[in-house]
């Protein structure tokens, strides 16, 4: 009897302690010390909207509770694992699943490991060169040679990639556009960086895997059964695609939702570029077939390929940021059509 009473008392006291701890507020300096961070870092996270204080006093002091401290510890852990600020924001907001973000990060670290290995090899070769006075010149020539070889190899890998997944009768000038949304061969400027070279190695490995090539070819072929080859020139179509991507990127940066008018209008414009009509609206039957195909063809290998390409071709990175919002908008529109 007394034991039960004591247990109830202990539980009540623990609950009161928990509530008390949740109510306690700490100054920014205390929080920085508790988490092993720094005041400028905590202040910066507030400025960019990643970690807002529980309260700002009349004197302008930021105050934090246990909840914000836990969030800060989580942010610091993710930063330690080299997640970017934008990725952390999206993870904490629930915009991307944690397991997906982890998979992306593993791939990024694989690229970094290849990059570091390449840099180490250059330094080791330089160290073993014939004379210290020529070391810098030797290093420069070595890097130039590696970069030139990488650019030539990039052209070869790109040609191999394109020819692997498209039928011979499909116009060559449209292949890059249909696979990646842009003419990627025009995106490379100057020599490849070590990270781009490592990404090129990854792409080449993917296209040496018959199973991956078969899967991507199947996706492309089934997509080509639905869409229509544009009636306008590649240049004009590319300009419209770029405009569409920029509009969607702006909407994403403004935190527009998939069902917002601006995003839905953007999706309609995108679908129009693949339809056999010149102006909106696109027929519901075509929209449904197009949307269902787009949503069903997002295989793990295809997504991995596009992420790696965004390292090889940095200009594609903004395109990758719009992908998730675009597919969510497609899904929302399909659901609305089902209700009608």
Secondary structure as UniProt FT lines:
FT   HELIX           2..23
FT   STRAND          26..27
FT   HELIX           28..35
FT   HELIX           39..47
FT   TURN            48..49
FT   STRAND          55..56
FT   TURN            58..59
FT   STRAND          62..64
FT   HELIX           66..80
FT   TURN            81..82
FT   HELIX           85..92
FT   TURN            93..94
FT   HELIX           98..127
FT   HELIX           132..134
FT   HELIX           135..165
FT   TURN            168..169
FT   HELIX           172..174
FT   HELIX           175..180
FT   HELIX           184..186
FT   HELIX           194..206
FT   TURN            207..208
FT   HELIX           210..224
FT   TURN            225..226
FT   HELIX           234..253
FT   TURN            254..255
FT   TURN            258..259
FT   HELIX           261..272
FT   TURN            273..274
FT   HELIX           284..296
FT   HELIX           300..312
FT   HELIX           314..316
FT   HELIX           317..339
//
